[in-house]
Amino acid sequence: MRQATTMLSRIVGIVTGTAVLVLAFVFSVVIFAIVLVAAVVILGYLWWKTRSLRRARRDVIIETTEYHEIHEGAPERPAIEGESKRDK
């Protein structure tokens, strides 16, 4: 009788352990999906809200480049290491 109880307790332990592992895996997948959706929503919101700042930055860069090209001439191309440069 003692051995049957031990065998039964082992089977119950294996089934319980397997169920706990499966539930933990399902729970972790659900949590991962929730975090992923939240991250996409937050990043999309920030991207949408900062579009005017990006546009303004791009306009300033274009205006600055055009100003320097008009008043100082086209910028000289920088020399790359190993490249020779000849003045005419």
N, C-alpha and C positions, 0 to 999 in steps of 0.2 A: 504494500500500500504506500509506503514511503517513496518508492521510486516513481510511481504513477503521479504523485503530487509534484515531484521535482520535474518530471517531464512536462506536465501540464503547466507548471509555472514558467518553464523555459519557452514553451510555445506562446503563452500569453505575453511574455516579455518580448519575444521576437516580433509578434504582431503589433504590440504597443509601440515598440521602438521604430518599426517600419512606418507606422501611421504618423508618429511624431515627425520623422524625417520628411515624409511626403508633405505634411501640413506646413512644416517649416519652409520647404522649397516653394510651395505654392504661395505662401505669405511673402517670401522674399521677392518672388516674381511680381506680385501685385504692388509691393512697395516700390520696386525698381521702376515699374511702369508709371506709377503716380509721380515719382520724383522726376522721371524723364519728361513727362507731359508738363509738369510745373516749370522745369527748366526751359523748355521750348517756348512756353507762354511768356515767361519773364524775359527771355532774350528777345523774343519777337516784339514785345512791348517796348523794351529799351531801344531796339533798332528803329522802331517806328517813331518813337518820341525824339530821337536824336537826328532824324533825317535833315531837319532844318540846320542844325549845327554842322553837319557834314557838307551840306550845300554851301553854307556861308564860308566854311574853311576852303572849299574848292574854289569859290569865287575870289577869295583873297589871294590864293596862290596864283590864279590866272592873272589877276590884276597886277600883282607884284611882278610877275614874270614879264608881262607886256610892258610895264613901266620901265623896267631895267633894260629891256631890249630897245625901247624907243630912246631913252636918255643916255644909255651907256653902250649901245651897240650890242650885237649878239654876244652872249658869253662864249669865251674861248673854251674849247673842249679840253678837259683835263687830260694830262698825259697818263697813260696806263703804264705800270711798271714793266720795263722791258721794251717799251715802244720808243722808237727814236722820233725826234721832232725836228723839222727843218724849217727855218724862217726864210721867206723869199724876199 
